[in-house]
Amino acid sequence: MNPPKYDKMEDMAMMTHLNEPSVLFNLKERYAAWMIYTYSGLFCATVNPYKWLPVYDAIVVSGYRGKKRIEAPPHIFSISDNAYQFMLTDRENQSVLITGESGAGKTVNTKRVIQYFATVGAMSGPKKAEAGPGKMQGSLEDQIIAANPLLEAYGNAKTIRNDNSSRFGKFIRIHFGSTGKLAKADIETYLLEKSRVTFQLSAERSYHIFYQLMTGHKPELLEALLITTNPSAFQKPKPAKGKAEAHFSLVHYAGTVDYNISGWLDKNKDPLNDSVVQLYQKSSLKVLAFLYAAAAAAEGTNICISSIPFCFNYVQDTCLYKNLKK
């Protein structure tokens, strides 16, 4: 073990004895004091606190801007600022890799990196005038941050280990001008777990968007889907097992999706709604049963087939129905 002076060491690379027991002990001691970030050389290790900590506001962002690593406690903002400063001084692209097991905090820390870049990028230039009626609304910084609830609603789900697990990969590019001003951003998504729409383990759920729909906050979608807010009327998404409080907290935790940023709703409302309608119909057993007369008779369903806009094309075999029924 290391001498007592190395207890709660901020940079574990400085410890006399660097091995697995000493690393785990140091992380445990720091975690007990709610110091969730710890350096290890060029890396920053994070222990998920599973609670909200007031260490991400604008004051904290200002405290890490332009600071060296030794001038402030370990934080994801310090890693972000180092990348930002190296980009400005060396004029080279920088990368931040966030990795870990499910539930380690990758999604949250990714949002914090985006938050930091959006905040310092907004400080590096004059503030833009407010957009007029009918024009793009919200700054670029706000738009980048506001994209997270939308991505989480359609791509995150409850798993056994994580209530807000990302079931897809993200590659995020944030572009800056020569002065460090935020210029634009783009997000590439890949490897979405599509099978989760039709099948989940008993202790898991489908994507958040289905449960958000059932809250009734967008009645026009419920009308288009020909559904009620009674979850027992549908096979998918299946009701969650556990306390009602856990069900509500998941919907709340996923965030309220706001489509009104930057006039995005006006340009994408119909395609987005159509996608939701099609996705929900594919995952609904009682709606799907109408595609197969024998299956519909077995389910004893008596809804008018002519009132449902089916989205299945080129369905050639009943194996699809059998798989969705599992």
C-alpha positions as CSV (number, residue, x, y, z in Angstrom):
1,M,0.0,0.0,0.0
2,N,1.0,3.6,-0.4
3,P,1.9,5.9,2.5
4,P,-1.0,7.9,4.0
5,K,0.1,11.1,2.2
6,Y,-1.1,9.5,-1.0
7,D,-4.6,9.0,0.2
8,K,-7.2,10.5,-2.1
9,M,-4.5,11.2,-4.7
10,E,-5.8,13.4,-7.5
11,D,-3.4,11.8,-10.1
12,M,-2.8,8.1,-9.5
13,A,0.2,8.2,-11.8
14,M,2.1,9.9,-8.9
15,M,1.5,7.1,-6.4
16,T,4.5,5.1,-5.2
17,H,2.8,1.8,-5.7
18,L,0.6,1.7,-8.7
19,N,-1.4,-1.6,-8.9
20,E,-5.0,-2.7,-8.9
21,P,-5.6,-2.7,-5.1
22,S,-4.1,0.7,-4.7
23,V,-6.1,2.1,-7.6
24,L,-9.3,0.7,-6.3
25,F,-8.6,1.9,-2.8
26,N,-7.8,5.4,-4.0
27,L,-11.0,5.6,-6.1
28,K,-13.0,4.3,-3.2
29,E,-11.7,6.9,-0.8
30,R,-12.3,9.7,-3.3
31,Y,-15.8,8.4,-4.1
32,A,-16.7,8.4,-0.4
33,A,-15.9,12.1,-0.4
34,W,-17.9,12.6,-3.6
35,M,-14.8,13.3,-5.6
36,I,-15.9,11.3,-8.6
37,Y,-13.1,12.4,-11.0
38,T,-9.5,11.1,-10.7
39,Y,-6.6,11.5,-13.1
40,S,-4.4,8.7,-14.1
41,G,-1.7,10.3,-16.3
42,L,-3.4,11.6,-19.4
43,F,-6.7,9.8,-18.5
44,C,-9.5,10.8,-16.3
45,A,-11.3,8.0,-14.4
46,T,-14.9,8.6,-13.4
47,V,-17.0,6.8,-10.8
48,N,-20.8,7.1,-11.4
49,P,-22.3,8.7,-8.3
50,Y,-25.9,7.8,-9.3
51,K,-27.0,11.2,-8.0
52,W,-26.9,14.8,-9.1
53,L,-23.9,16.7,-8.0
54,P,-23.7,20.6,-8.4
55,V,-20.4,20.5,-10.3
56,Y,-21.5,21.3,-13.8
57,D,-22.9,24.9,-13.8
58,A,-21.6,28.0,-15.5
59,I,-19.5,29.0,-12.5
60,V,-17.6,25.6,-12.6
61,V,-17.1,26.0,-16.3
62,S,-15.5,29.4,-15.8
63,G,-13.3,27.9,-13.1
64,Y,-11.7,25.5,-15.5
65,R,-11.4,27.7,-18.5
66,G,-7.7,28.3,-19.4
67,K,-6.5,26.5,-16.3
68,K,-3.7,23.9,-16.1
69,R,-4.6,20.5,-14.7
70,I,-2.7,21.1,-11.5
71,E,-4.5,24.4,-10.9
72,A,-8.0,22.8,-10.3
73,P,-9.3,19.5,-9.0
74,P,-9.8,16.6,-11.5
75,H,-12.9,17.2,-13.7
76,I,-14.2,16.3,-17.1
77,F,-14.2,20.0,-17.8
78,S,-10.4,20.1,-17.4
79,I,-10.0,17.4,-20.0
80,S,-12.3,19.3,-22.3
81,D,-10.4,22.6,-21.8
82,N,-7.1,20.9,-22.5
83,A,-8.4,19.7,-25.8
84,Y,-9.8,23.2,-26.5
85,Q,-6.6,25.0,-25.7
86,F,-4.4,22.6,-27.7
87,M,-6.8,23.1,-30.7
88,L,-6.3,26.9,-30.5
89,T,-2.5,26.8,-29.9
90,D,-1.5,23.9,-32.2
91,R,-4.2,24.4,-34.8
92,E,-4.8,20.7,-34.9
93,N,-8.0,18.6,-34.5
94,Q,-8.5,17.1,-31.0
95,S,-10.4,14.0,-29.9
96,V,-12.1,13.0,-26.6
97,L,-12.7,9.3,-26.2
98,I,-15.3,8.3,-23.5
99,T,-15.5,4.6,-22.8
100,G,-16.7,2.3,-20.1
101,E,-19.1,-0.4,-19.2
102,S,-22.9,0.1,-19.2
103,G,-23.9,2.4,-16.5
104,A,-20.4,3.9,-16.0
105,G,-21.6,7.4,-17.0
106,K,-20.6,7.7,-20.6
107,T,-23.8,9.4,-21.8
108,V,-23.8,12.0,-19.0
109,N,-20.1,12.8,-19.4
110,T,-20.5,13.1,-23.1
111,K,-23.2,15.7,-22.5
112,R,-20.8,17.5,-20.1
113,V,-18.1,17.7,-22.7
114,I,-20.6,19.1,-25.2
115,Q,-21.8,21.5,-22.6
116,Y,-18.3,22.8,-21.9
117,F,-17.5,23.3,-25.6
118,A,-20.8,25.0,-26.3
119,T,-20.3,27.3,-23.3
120,V,-16.7,28.3,-23.9
121,G,-17.4,28.5,-27.7
122,A,-20.1,31.0,-27.0
123,M,-17.8,33.1,-24.9
124,S,-15.3,33.5,-27.7
125,G,-17.3,35.8,-29.9
126,P,-20.0,38.5,-29.9
127,K,-23.5,37.4,-29.0
128,K,-25.8,37.1,-31.9
129,A,-29.0,39.1,-32.1
130,E,-32.3,37.3,-31.3
131,A,-34.0,35.8,-34.3
132,G,-37.3,37.3,-35.5
133,P,-40.6,35.6,-35.7
134,G,-40.7,32.7,-38.1
135,K,-36.9,32.5,-38.3
136,M,-34.4,30.2,-36.7
137,Q,-34.7,30.4,-32.9
138,G,-32.1,29.6,-30.3
139,S,-28.4,30.0,-30.5
140,L,-26.2,27.3,-32.0
141,E,-25.0,26.4,-28.5
142,D,-28.5,25.9,-27.3
143,Q,-29.4,23.8,-30.3
144,I,-26.4,21.4,-29.8
145,I,-27.3,20.9,-26.1
146,A,-31.1,20.6,-26.9
147,A,-30.4,17.7,-29.3
148,N,-29.6,15.4,-26.4
149,P,-33.1,14.8,-25.2
150,L,-34.2,13.9,-28.7
151,L,-31.4,11.4,-29.2
152,E,-32.0,9.8,-25.8
153,A,-35.7,9.5,-26.4
154,Y,-35.2,7.5,-29.6
155,G,-32.0,5.7,-28.7
156,N,-31.9,5.1,-25.0
157,A,-33.7,2.5,-23.0
158,K,-33.8,0.9,-19.5
159,T,-31.6,-2.2,-19.2
160,I,-30.9,-4.4,-16.2
161,R,-27.8,-2.4,-15.3
162,N,-28.8,1.1,-16.4
163,D,-32.1,3.0,-16.5
164,N,-30.9,5.3,-19.3
165,S,-28.6,3.1,-21.4
166,S,-27.6,4.3,-24.8
167,R,-28.4,1.6,-27.3
168,F,-26.5,3.2,-30.1
169,G,-23.1,4.7,-30.8
170,K,-22.4,8.4,-31.3
171,F,-19.6,10.2,-33.2
172,I,-19.8,13.9,-32.5
173,R,-17.9,16.6,-34.4
174,I,-17.8,20.1,-33.0
175,H,-16.3,22.7,-35.3
176,F,-14.8,26.0,-34.2
177,G,-13.7,29.1,-36.0
178,S,-10.2,30.6,-36.0
179,T,-10.9,32.5,-32.8
180,G,-12.4,29.6,-30.9
181,K,-16.0,30.6,-31.6
182,L,-18.4,27.6,-32.0
183,A,-19.2,27.3,-35.7
184,K,-21.2,24.1,-36.2
185,A,-21.7,20.6,-35.0
186,D,-22.8,17.3,-36.5
187,I,-23.7,14.0,-34.8
188,E,-23.4,10.6,-36.5
189,T,-25.3,7.7,-35.0
190,Y,-24.6,4.0,-35.7
191,L,-25.3,0.5,-34.5
192,L,-28.8,1.2,-33.1
193,E,-30.2,-1.9,-31.4
194,K,-33.2,-2.2,-33.6
195,S,-34.3,-5.6,-32.1
196,R,-35.2,-3.8,-28.9
197,V,-38.3,-2.4,-30.6
198,T,-39.8,-5.9,-30.8
199,F,-38.2,-7.8,-27.9
200,Q,-36.8,-7.0,-24.5
201,L,-35.8,-9.0,-21.5
202,S,-38.3,-9.2,-18.7
203,A,-36.5,-6.6,-16.6
204,E,-35.8,-4.3,-19.5
205,R,-37.8,-1.8,-21.6
206,S,-38.1,-0.6,-25.1
207,Y,-37.0,2.9,-26.1
208,H,-38.0,5.9,-24.0
209,I,-40.1,7.5,-26.8
210,F,-42.8,4.8,-26.5
211,Y,-43.3,5.5,-22.8
212,Q,-43.2,9.2,-23.4
213,L,-46.0,8.8,-25.9
214,M,-48.1,7.1,-23.3
215,T,-48.0,10.2,-21.1
216,G,-50.3,12.0,-23.5
217,H,-48.2,15.1,-23.9
218,K,-48.7,14.9,-27.7
219,P,-52.3,13.9,-28.2
220,E,-52.0,14.4,-32.0
221,L,-49.6,11.4,-32.1
222,L,-51.9,9.3,-29.9
223,E,-54.8,10.0,-32.4
224,A,-52.6,9.1,-35.4
225,L,-51.5,5.9,-33.7
226,L,-55.1,5.0,-32.9
227,I,-54.2,4.2,-29.3
228,T,-55.3,5.2,-25.8
229,T,-53.0,6.0,-22.9
230,N,-53.8,2.6,-21.3
231,P,-50.6,0.6,-21.6
232,S,-52.4,-2.7,-21.1
233,A,-54.0,-2.3,-24.5
234,F,-50.7,-3.1,-26.2
235,Q,-48.2,-5.9,-26.2
236,K,-45.4,-3.5,-27.1
237,P,-44.0,-1.6,-25.4
238,K,-44.7,-3.9,-22.5
239,P,-45.3,-2.3,-19.0
240,A,-42.3,-2.2,-16.8
241,K,-42.0,-4.4,-13.8
242,G,-41.4,-2.7,-10.5
243,K,-42.7,0.3,-8.6
244,A,-44.8,3.0,-10.3
245,E,-42.3,5.6,-9.1
246,A,-39.5,3.9,-11.1
247,H,-41.7,4.0,-14.2
248,F,-42.4,7.7,-13.8
249,S,-38.8,8.6,-13.0
250,L,-37.6,7.0,-16.2
251,V,-40.0,9.0,-18.4
252,H,-39.0,12.1,-16.5
253,Y,-35.3,11.3,-16.6
254,A,-35.4,10.9,-20.4
255,G,-36.4,14.5,-20.7
256,T,-39.2,16.3,-22.5
257,V,-38.4,16.4,-26.2
258,D,-38.8,19.9,-27.6
259,Y,-39.1,19.9,-31.3
260,N,-39.5,23.7,-31.6
261,I,-35.8,24.6,-31.6
262,S,-34.5,26.4,-34.6
263,G,-37.8,26.0,-36.6
264,W,-37.0,22.3,-36.8
265,L,-40.6,21.3,-36.1
266,D,-42.0,23.2,-39.1
267,K,-39.7,21.4,-41.5
268,N,-39.7,17.9,-40.0
269,K,-43.0,17.5,-38.2
270,D,-44.8,15.2,-40.6
271,P,-41.8,12.9,-41.4
272,L,-41.1,12.6,-37.7
273,N,-44.7,11.8,-36.8
274,D,-44.9,9.3,-39.6
275,S,-41.8,7.6,-38.4
276,V,-43.2,7.3,-34.9
277,V,-46.5,6.0,-36.2
278,Q,-44.8,3.3,-38.3
279,L,-42.5,2.3,-35.5
280,Y,-45.3,2.0,-33.0
281,Q,-47.4,0.0,-35.4
282,K,-44.6,-2.4,-36.0
283,S,-44.2,-3.0,-32.3
284,S,-47.9,-3.3,-31.5
285,L,-49.1,-6.9,-31.5
286,K,-52.8,-6.1,-31.8
287,V,-52.3,-3.8,-34.8
288,L,-49.8,-6.2,-36.4
289,A,-52.3,-9.1,-36.0
290,F,-54.5,-7.6,-38.8
291,L,-51.8,-8.5,-41.3
292,Y,-52.5,-12.1,-40.8
293,A,-56.1,-13.3,-40.7
294,A,-55.4,-16.5,-38.7
295,A,-53.4,-14.6,-36.1
296,A,-56.0,-11.9,-35.8
297,A,-58.7,-14.5,-35.2
298,A,-56.5,-16.2,-32.6
299,E,-56.1,-12.9,-30.8
300,G,-59.8,-12.2,-30.9
301,T,-59.3,-8.6,-32.1
302,N,-62.2,-6.7,-33.7
303,I,-60.9,-3.3,-34.9
304,C,-61.8,-2.0,-38.3
305,I,-58.8,-2.8,-40.6
306,S,-59.6,-0.1,-43.1
307,S,-59.0,2.6,-40.4
308,I,-55.4,1.7,-39.9
309,P,-52.7,3.0,-42.3
310,F,-50.4,-0.1,-42.5
311,C,-46.7,0.5,-43.1
312,F,-45.5,-3.0,-43.9
313,N,-44.3,-3.7,-47.4
314,Y,-43.3,-7.0,-49.0
315,V,-44.3,-9.1,-46.0
316,Q,-44.1,-12.6,-47.4
317,D,-44.1,-14.9,-44.4
318,T,-45.8,-15.1,-41.0
319,C,-42.4,-15.6,-39.3
320,L,-42.3,-11.8,-38.7
321,Y,-45.5,-12.1,-36.7
322,K,-44.2,-15.0,-34.7
323,N,-41.0,-13.2,-33.8
324,L,-42.8,-10.1,-32.8
325,K,-45.2,-12.1,-30.6
326,K,-42.3,-13.5,-28.5
